[in-house]
Amino acid sequence: MEKTIVARRLVFHVGGYDPITSHATAQRRFVRELGRFEATWSVKTSIDSLQEGIDQTTWRVTTRGPNWRVETDYRIVRWDDVIETYGRQTFWRRIKLGVVTFVDFIAAGAFRGYLRTSWYYAGFFLYPFMMFDTMIAIAIGAAVFAMVKIRSVVIAVAVGLVVLAALFLGPWRWLHLNTLFDDWIFARDYIRNANAALDRRLDAIAGEMIVAARSAGADEILVVGHSLGAVLAIDLLDRALKRDPMLGATGTPVTLLSIGSSILKIGLHRGAERFRAATERVARAPGIFWGDYQSRIDIMNFYNTDPMAEMSLTAKHRPLIRFIEFSRALERRVYRRIRFRFYRLHCQFISGNDKRDFYDYFMLVCGPVSAKSQTLASDGAISMIGEDGSLVGAAGCSESAGEPAQPACPP
């Protein structure tokens, strides 16, 4: 039986192609944002030490209100080693593969799809390649200027190379163009070629998910995919469904949340048949509820789009799409500070809020109301949580899957 109130939750968080940071840093960031969640919702939280494995990094979060308590087994699906592999490419190999990727995404119709669905995202696609072209043009311009002034080919070439080197050592690094190139190169590889290490990891975690769903050790299994991680989250669930087509329909309910997703980054590429088939299987799964959160001002997600419709897929159960306005959830000074910091804005999907809003990442992954119920409710958990952090209308108890009613928090 699916329940609105949960006491135990298992979360698989799949992050995007983010700048590489240690998992200790990731947990510190989580703790910092969890503090904002405490202040906003008048709740108490505690977190245990980080446990780092090959496939996942985990920690346990306990969240409390006056009449409820939730224990969250929070797991980050690791693919930082895959990202690091791309980060170790030589500069000129990155440029070569970047050019191949640029041509491929245009020839395969992906760029045309971006123009149709989100000109913001089309600009995000063009940005690293245009910056590279701009730097080449500046270096050539400097060489031509030197040639006109000095009339020496050797000096002109030397000036051009020095300017180009300065641009690659300075602005190229400051603008994180290595990461952006690698991001798109990985996307092409994901479409065209399987990644054996990533495949093994997703298969292993899919097996763990099936065991967890059957054991009824949690009231809810929540799979969150942020940015490009939404693609891998769908891939993960599809692997689990191939082994257990009734995943979520029997045992513990399963919810998929794609937040600030790059599903169409992959799905609009003509060569992504495998991913589109996986998406359709997940959407059709009777035991999986899918919610998709989009933001108008985030250039790294697709706003006001139905990913199933844009990929020309038919499914009885399309995702429930919710539109977020970050300005409503943040203090004015905070919003103004991050408004044009596009990566930071993109990360607001996984950050704490200053004000109560229907979308709150930490309420979804740590709160007493199921993620499905929050997504279905027009105001999320707002009307369900009192000013003092209490669960409104609750008698201080919640049902655990397969067990009689138990106190939500100890006396």
N, C-alpha and C positions, 0 to 999 in steps of 0.2 A: 504494500500500500504506500502510495506517495504521500508525503507529509509536508505541511507548511512549516512546522517547527522542527528543527533538528538539534541534536545534542552532540553528534559526532559527524565529522565531515572529513573526507579524503580528497585532497586537491592535487591535481597534476597541472603544474604551470609550465607552459612551453613559451619561452621568450623568443623575441625576434633576433635578427642579425644585429646584435647590439655591440658597442665597443667592449672589448674584453676587459673584465674586472675580476678580481678574485671573488670567490664565493663568500668569504668572510666579509668583504665589502658589500656584497649583495645583501647579506643578512643585516648588516648595519643600516643599510638604506631601508630595508624592510622595517626594522625596529623604529627608525626615525619616523617613517610615514605612519606606522602603527600608532605612534604617539599622537599624531594629528587626528587619527580615527578616534582615539580615546577621548580627546577633548571635544570633538564635534558631536559624538553620540553619548557622552557621559557614561562610558563603560570602563571596565578595568581589563587589562590584558597582561599576560606573562608569556615568555618564550624560553624554550630550553636551548641547549647548545646545538651548534651545527654539526650534522653528521654528513660527511662527504664520501660518496661512493663513486664508482666508475660511471654509472648511468644516471644517477640522481643525487642531488643535494637536498637533504631533508632537515626540517625542524618541526617541533610541535608547538602550537599556539593555543593557549587557553584564554578564552574571552568570557567575561562575567558581567551580568547586570543584576539588579536587585532580586529578580525572580527567574533567572536563567543562567545557564553555563554551557559553553560549547568548547569542545576539544577538536582542534583541526590538525590533521596530519598533513603538513604542507610539503610538497615535493616539487623541486625544480628539475625538469627534464634537461639533462646536460647535453649540449652539443657545442660547448666552447672549444673542444679539441678540434672539431671540424672547422670552426671559424679560425682557429689558430693556424691550421694547415694552410688555409687560403692566405692568411696574413704573412706567412713565410715565403710567399712567392717573390721572385726577383721583380724589380721595378718594370723592366722591359717585358717580361713575360706577362705581367699584369696588364700592361698597355696593349699587348698583342691580343690577349684573350678578351680584354675589354672591347676592342674594336670588333672582334668576331661576335661578341655578345650583342653589341649595339646593332649590327647588321641583322643578326638572327631575330631579335625581337621586333624589328621593323618588318623584315620579310615574312615573319610568321603571323603578322596581323595584330600583335600585342599592342604596339604603339597606337595603331588606329583605334583599337578598343579603348585605350586609355583616353584618347581624345574624345571618344563618344561618351564615356562614362564619367570621367573626371579630368578636366584640363589641369587641375592642380597636380594630379598624379603624373600626367603627361610631362609636366614641368619637372617633377621630381626625377623622372626617368632621364630626361635630357640633361639635367643639371651637371652631373660629373663629366659627361662627355663634352658638353659645351665649355666647361671650365678648362678642360684639357686643350680643346681647340683654341680657346682664348689665350692660354699661356704660350702655345706654339706661335700664334699670330703676333703676340707681343715680342717674342724672341726674334722672329723674322723681321718685325718692324724695327727693332733695335739694330739688327744687322744691316738693314737697308739704310737706316739713318747714318750709321757709322761709315758705310760705303760712300754715301753722298758727301759726307764731311771730310773723310780721310782719303778716300779713293784707294783703299787697299783691301783686296779680297781677304787676305789672311787675317787682318785686324777685324774686318767686318764679321767673318765667321767666328773668330774668337769672342767678339762682343756678344754675338747671338748665343753662343754656347754658355757663356758666363751668365747672361740674363736668364736663359732657360734653367740652368742649374740653380740659380738663386730662387727662381719661382718654384721649382720642385722641392727645394729644401725648406722654403718658407710657406707661402700660401697653400701649396699642395698639402702640406702636413696640417696647417692650421684649419683648413676646410675639410679635413678628414676624407680626402678623396680616395686614399687607399681603401678605406673601409667601404665607401660607396661603390667603387669599382668591384671589390671583392663580393659585395652583396649581390650585384647583378650577375657576376660570373657564377656564383653559387646557384642563383636562380636558374640560369641556363643549364648548368650541370644537373640540377635536380630534375629538370624536365627531360633532358636528353640522355642522362646516364644515372644509374643507381649509385648510391654511396654505400658501400658495403658496411662500413662502421656504423653509419646512421641506421641502416636497415636492421642490423643486429640489435641495436639499442632499442629501437621502437618495437621490435618483435618481443624483446624481453619484457619491456614495460607493459605491453599489451597483455602478456601472460599474467603479470602481477595484477593488472586491473581486473581481469576475469576472475582470478582467485578472490580478490577483495569483494567483488560484486556478489559472488556466490556465498561468501562467508558471513555476510550481513554484519560485518564489524563496524560499519558506518551507516548513518541514515541517508547520506547523499555522497555520490562520487561526482566531483566537479572537475571538468577538464577545461582549462583556460588557455586560449591561444592568443598571444599579443603580437600584432604586426605580422611578420613572416612566420612567426610561431603558430599562427592560426592554420597555416597550410600543414605544418607538421602535426598539429593537434588532430586535424581531420585524417591525416595519414595514420596516426596512432590508433584512432577509434576504428578506422576501416580494418586495420590488422586484427583488432580485437573482435570485430564483428565477423570476420571470416572464420574465426575459431568458435565463436558463440553468437549466432545471429540473434539470439534473444537477450543479448546484453542489455541490462536496464529494464527490460520488460519483466524479468523475474529476478528476484534478489534485490540488491540495492539500486535505486533509481540513478540514472546517469544524466548529467546535464553538460552540454557543450556551450561555452561562451567564447565567441570570437570577438575580440575587442581591438578596435583600431586596426582591422585586419588587412592583410595583403593577399587575400584569397584570389582576387582578380588579377593581381600581378602575375600569378602563375596561370590561372584558369583561362585568361584571354589569349594565351599563346596557343597557336594552332597545334603544336606538338604535345600539348599537355593532356592527351586523352586519358592516360592512366590516372592523373589527379582528378579530372572531371568525373570519371567513373567512380572513384573513391568518394567524392563529395556527394554524388547521387545516392550511393549506398548508405552513407551516414544519414543523409536527409530522410531517406525512406525507412530507416531503422525504427521499429515500433517502440523501442524502449529508450530512445535518446531524444531529449528535448534540446533544441538548438536556439540560442539567443544571439543576436549579432548587434553589437553596439558601435555606432558610428558618430563621428564628430565633424561638423561643418568646417571648422577652422584648422583641422589637422591635414596638412598636405600629404601625409604619408599613409592615409587610409582612403577608402572609396566611400564618399558620402552620398546618401539618398539613392542607394543602389540595392537591388536584390541580387545577390551573387548567383543564385540559381537561374534567374531569368536572364541575366547578362551572359551566362555561359550556355544558354539555350538548353537548360536541363529541366526536365519535368519531374516533379516529385509531389506527392500528396502533402508532405510535411515540409514546407519551406521554413527557413529561420524566421523567428519573430524579430523584427528589426526595430531598434530603439535609437533615437537621435539624442545626442548629448550636447549640452551647452556648458562648457567648462566655466564660463563667466558666472554662471549661477552657483557654482560649487566652490568658488575661490574668492578670497578677499580681493577687493578691487586693485590694491597695490601689488598683490601677488600675480594676478592675471595680467596686469599691465607689464610687469617685469618679464614674464615668459611669453607674451603674445607673439613675438617674432623670433623667439628661440625655438625653432621648429622641432628639433629633436627633444628638447625638454617638454614642449607641448605634447608631443607624441607620447611621452612617458607619463603624462598625467593620467592616462588610462590605468596605470598601475601605481598611482600615487594617492596619498590621502587628500581628503577634502577639508576645506575650512568651514564649509556650511553643509547642512544636511541637504542631500539631493537624492533623486531616485536612483542615480548611478553612483555607487561608492564601491570601489574595488575591495576594500577591506570588509565592508559589510557583506559583500557577496561571498568572500572566502572565509570569513571568521564570524559572521553574525548568526543569530538564532533562527532567522527566516531562510528557508531554502532558496537557493539561487534561482530556481525555476519560478517560485512564487514571487520573488522580487522582480524578475523580468516581466512576468505577466501583469503585475500590479502597476497601474499608471504612475503611482508615486513611489514605487520601489518599497522600501521598508519604512518610509517616513511615518505613515499613520499607524505602523505596528510597534514603534519604539517611542516610549514616553520621554518627556523632557529629562527625567532622572535616569534614563537608560533602561527602564523596565519594559518588559514585553506586555504591551497593551492587550487586555482581554485574556491573558494567560493565567492559569491557576498555579503557576510556579512549577509546572512539570512539562515534560515532553516525552513522546514515545520514541524508544529506540527500536530500530528494525528488528523484528522477530522477538521482541521482549515486551512484557507488560510495562505500563507507565511507570517511570522512575522520576525522582526529583530532578529538576533541571540544575539545581545547585544545592550543595549540602547545607544543612542547617547550621 
